[in-house]
Amino acid sequence: MKTNVIIQGNALEELKKLPEKSINMCMTSP
């Protein structure tokens, strides 16, 4: 998995695609 990547899309849908325990922080904006 690449690090320091910006993912654009529906936050709830994109978060489901990430492997379990793969992130330390998630920043979202409405």
N, CA, C and O atoms as a CHARMM CRD file, in Angstrom:
* protein
*
  120
    1    1 MET  N      0.84300  -1.18300   0.00000 PROA 1      0.00000
    2    1 MET  CA     0.00000   0.00000   0.00000 PROA 1      0.00000
    3    1 MET  C      0.88500   1.24300   0.00000 PROA 1      0.00000
    4    1 MET  O      1.83100   1.34000   0.78300 PROA 1      0.00000
    5    2 LYS  N      0.57500   2.19100  -0.88000 PROA 2      0.00000
    6    2 LYS  CA     1.33400   3.43400  -0.95600 PROA 2      0.00000
    7    2 LYS  C      1.03800   4.30200   0.26400 PROA 2      0.00000
    8    2 LYS  O     -0.04400   4.22000   0.84600 PROA 2      0.00000
    9    3 THR  N      2.01000   5.13800   0.64800 PROA 3      0.00000
   10    3 THR  CA     1.81400   6.06500   1.76300 PROA 3      0.00000
   11    3 THR  C      1.62300   7.48000   1.22900 PROA 3      0.00000
   12    3 THR  O      1.97200   7.78100   0.08800 PROA 3      0.00000
   13    4 ASN  N      1.06300   8.34300   2.07500 PROA 4      0.00000
   14    4 ASN  CA     0.84800   9.75200   1.73700 PROA 4      0.00000
   15    4 ASN  C      0.07400   9.91800   0.43600 PROA 4      0.00000
   16    4 ASN  O      0.52600  10.59200  -0.49000 PROA 4      0.00000
   17    5 VAL  N     -1.09600   9.29500   0.38000 PROA 5      0.00000
   18    5 VAL  CA    -1.93400   9.32700  -0.81400 PROA 5      0.00000
   19    5 VAL  C     -3.22000  10.07600  -0.49500 PROA 5      0.00000
   20    5 VAL  O     -3.81300   9.87700   0.56600 PROA 5      0.00000
   21    6 ILE  N     -3.64500  10.92500  -1.40000 PROA 6      0.00000
   22    6 ILE  CA    -4.93400  11.60900  -1.27400 PROA 6      0.00000
   23    6 ILE  C     -5.94500  10.83300  -2.10400 PROA 6      0.00000
   24    6 ILE  O     -5.73200  10.59700  -3.29300 PROA 6      0.00000
   25    7 ILE  N     -7.04000  10.43900  -1.47700 PROA 7      0.00000
   26    7 ILE  CA    -8.09800   9.69700  -2.16400 PROA 7      0.00000
   27    7 ILE  C     -9.31300  10.60500  -2.24700 PROA 7      0.00000
   28    7 ILE  O     -9.78900  11.10600  -1.22800 PROA 7      0.00000
   29    8 GLN  N     -9.81400  10.81900  -3.44600 PROA 8      0.00000
   30    8 GLN  CA   -10.98100  11.67100  -3.63600 PROA 8      0.00000
   31    8 GLN  C    -12.18300  10.79700  -3.93100 PROA 8      0.00000
   32    8 GLN  O    -12.11900   9.91200  -4.78300 PROA 8      0.00000
   33    9 GLY  N    -13.28200  11.04300  -3.22700 PROA 9      0.00000
   34    9 GLY  CA   -14.50600  10.29200  -3.46300 PROA 9      0.00000
   35    9 GLY  C    -15.39500  10.33400  -2.24200 PROA 9      0.00000
   36    9 GLY  O    -15.14600  11.10200  -1.31300 PROA 9      0.00000
   37   10 ASN  N    -16.42100   9.52100  -2.23800 PROA 10     0.00000
   38   10 ASN  CA   -17.33000   9.41100  -1.10500 PROA 10     0.00000
   39   10 ASN  C    -16.57200   8.77000   0.05500 PROA 10     0.00000
   40   10 ASN  O    -16.13200   7.62500  -0.05100 PROA 10     0.00000
   41   11 ALA  N    -16.41600   9.49900   1.15900 PROA 11     0.00000
   42   11 ALA  CA   -15.59100   9.03300   2.27900 PROA 11     0.00000
   43   11 ALA  C    -16.02600   7.66600   2.79500 PROA 11     0.00000
   44   11 ALA  O    -15.17700   6.80900   3.04000 PROA 11     0.00000
   45   12 LEU  N    -17.31600   7.44300   2.96300 PROA 12     0.00000
   46   12 LEU  CA   -17.78200   6.16300   3.50100 PROA 12     0.00000
   47   12 LEU  C    -17.45200   5.00800   2.56500 PROA 12     0.00000
   48   12 LEU  O    -17.10600   3.91900   3.02300 PROA 12     0.00000
   49   13 GLU  N    -17.55400   5.23500   1.26500 PROA 13     0.00000
   50   13 GLU  CA   -17.24800   4.18000   0.29400 PROA 13     0.00000
   51   13 GLU  C    -15.74400   3.93100   0.19700 PROA 13     0.00000
   52   13 GLU  O    -15.30900   2.78100   0.13700 PROA 13     0.00000
   53   14 GLU  N    -14.95600   4.99500   0.18000 PROA 14     0.00000
   54   14 GLU  CA   -13.50300   4.84700   0.04200 PROA 14     0.00000
   55   14 GLU  C    -12.88500   4.21300   1.29200 PROA 14     0.00000
   56   14 GLU  O    -11.95200   3.41900   1.17600 PROA 14     0.00000
   57   15 LEU  N    -13.38300   4.54600   2.47000 PROA 15     0.00000
   58   15 LEU  CA   -12.84500   3.95900   3.70400 PROA 15     0.00000
   59   15 LEU  C    -13.06500   2.45100   3.75500 PROA 15     0.00000
   60   15 LEU  O    -12.25000   1.72700   4.32800 PROA 15     0.00000
   61   16 LYS  N    -14.14600   1.97600   3.16700 PROA 16     0.00000
   62   16 LYS  CA   -14.42600   0.53200   3.14300 PROA 16     0.00000
   63   16 LYS  C    -13.37400  -0.23000   2.33500 PROA 16     0.00000
   64   16 LYS  O    -13.16400  -1.42000   2.56800 PROA 16     0.00000
   65   17 LYS  N    -12.72000   0.43400   1.40000 PROA 17     0.00000
   66   17 LYS  CA   -11.74100  -0.21000   0.52300 PROA 17     0.00000
   67   17 LYS  C    -10.37000  -0.38200   1.18400 PROA 17     0.00000
   68   17 LYS  O     -9.55500  -1.17600   0.71300 PROA 17     0.00000
   69   18 LEU  N    -10.10900   0.35300   2.27100 PROA 18     0.00000
   70   18 LEU  CA    -8.79800   0.29500   2.91400 PROA 18     0.00000
   71   18 LEU  C     -8.66500  -0.95300   3.77800 PROA 18     0.00000
   72   18 LEU  O     -9.63200  -1.37800   4.40900 PROA 18     0.00000
   73   19 PRO  N     -7.46400  -1.54600   3.81000 PROA 19     0.00000
   74   19 PRO  CA    -7.24700  -2.71600   4.66500 PROA 19     0.00000
   75   19 PRO  C     -7.42500  -2.35600   6.14000 PROA 19     0.00000
   76   19 PRO  O     -7.15000  -1.22700   6.54600 PROA 19     0.00000
   77   20 GLU  N     -7.88300  -3.31000   6.93100 PROA 20     0.00000
   78   20 GLU  CA    -8.07300  -3.10800   8.35800 PROA 20     0.00000
   79   20 GLU  C     -6.75500  -2.72000   9.03000 PROA 20     0.00000
   80   20 GLU  O     -5.70700  -3.28300   8.71100 PROA 20     0.00000
   81   21 LYS  N     -6.80200  -1.76600   9.95600 PROA 21     0.00000
   82   21 LYS  CA    -5.64000  -1.29100  10.72600 PROA 21     0.00000
   83   21 LYS  C     -4.52800  -0.74000   9.83500 PROA 21     0.00000
   84   21 LYS  O     -3.35000  -0.87500  10.16600 PROA 21     0.00000
   85   22 SER  N     -4.88400  -0.12500   8.71700 PROA 22     0.00000
   86   22 SER  CA    -3.86700   0.38100   7.79200 PROA 22     0.00000
   87   22 SER  C     -3.65000   1.88900   7.89300 PROA 22     0.00000
   88   22 SER  O     -2.74100   2.41600   7.25100 PROA 22     0.00000
   89   23 ILE  N     -4.46300   2.59800   8.68400 PROA 23     0.00000
   90   23 ILE  CA    -4.30000   4.04800   8.79300 PROA 23     0.00000
   91   23 ILE  C     -4.24400   4.46800  10.25500 PROA 23     0.00000
   92   23 ILE  O     -4.82800   3.82500  11.12600 PROA 23     0.00000
   93   24 ASN  N     -3.52200   5.56900  10.50600 PROA 24     0.00000
   94   24 ASN  CA    -3.44400   6.13900  11.84500 PROA 24     0.00000
   95   24 ASN  C     -4.34900   7.35300  11.98900 PROA 24     0.00000
   96   24 ASN  O     -4.76600   7.68600  13.09800 PROA 24     0.00000
   97   25 MET  N     -4.65800   8.01800  10.87600 PROA 25     0.00000
   98   25 MET  CA    -5.49000   9.20900  10.91500 PROA 25     0.00000
   99   25 MET  C     -6.26600   9.32000   9.60800 PROA 25     0.00000
  100   25 MET  O     -5.77600   8.94000   8.54500 PROA 25     0.00000
  101   26 CYS  N     -7.46400   9.83800   9.70300 PROA 26     0.00000
  102   26 CYS  CA    -8.27700  10.08100   8.51500 PROA 26     0.00000
  103   26 CYS  C     -8.87100  11.47700   8.63200 PROA 26     0.00000
  104   26 CYS  O     -9.54700  11.78000   9.61500 PROA 26     0.00000
  105   27 MET  N     -8.62800  12.33500   7.63700 PROA 27     0.00000
  106   27 MET  CA    -9.18000  13.68200   7.63700 PROA 27     0.00000
  107   27 MET  C    -10.17600  13.76700   6.49300 PROA 27     0.00000
  108   27 MET  O     -9.83400  13.48700   5.34400 PROA 27     0.00000
  109   28 THR  N    -11.40300  14.14900   6.80300 PROA 28     0.00000
  110   28 THR  CA   -12.42200  14.29400   5.76500 PROA 28     0.00000
  111   28 THR  C    -12.99500  15.69800   5.80100 PROA 28     0.00000
  112   28 THR  O    -12.85800  16.40800   6.79800 PROA 28     0.00000
  113   29 SER  N    -13.62300  16.08900   4.73700 PROA 29     0.00000
  114   29 SER  CA   -14.25800  17.39100   4.63500 PROA 29     0.00000
  115   29 SER  C    -15.63300  17.19100   3.99700 PROA 29     0.00000
  116   29 SER  O    -15.78100  16.37400   3.08900 PROA 29     0.00000
  117   30 PRO  N    -16.63500  17.93200   4.46700 PROA 30     0.00000
  118   30 PRO  CA   -17.97700  17.75200   3.90600 PROA 30     0.00000
  119   30 PRO  C    -18.09500  18.06700   2.44300 PROA 30     0.00000
  120   30 PRO  O    -19.17900  17.94900   1.87200 PROA 30     0.00000
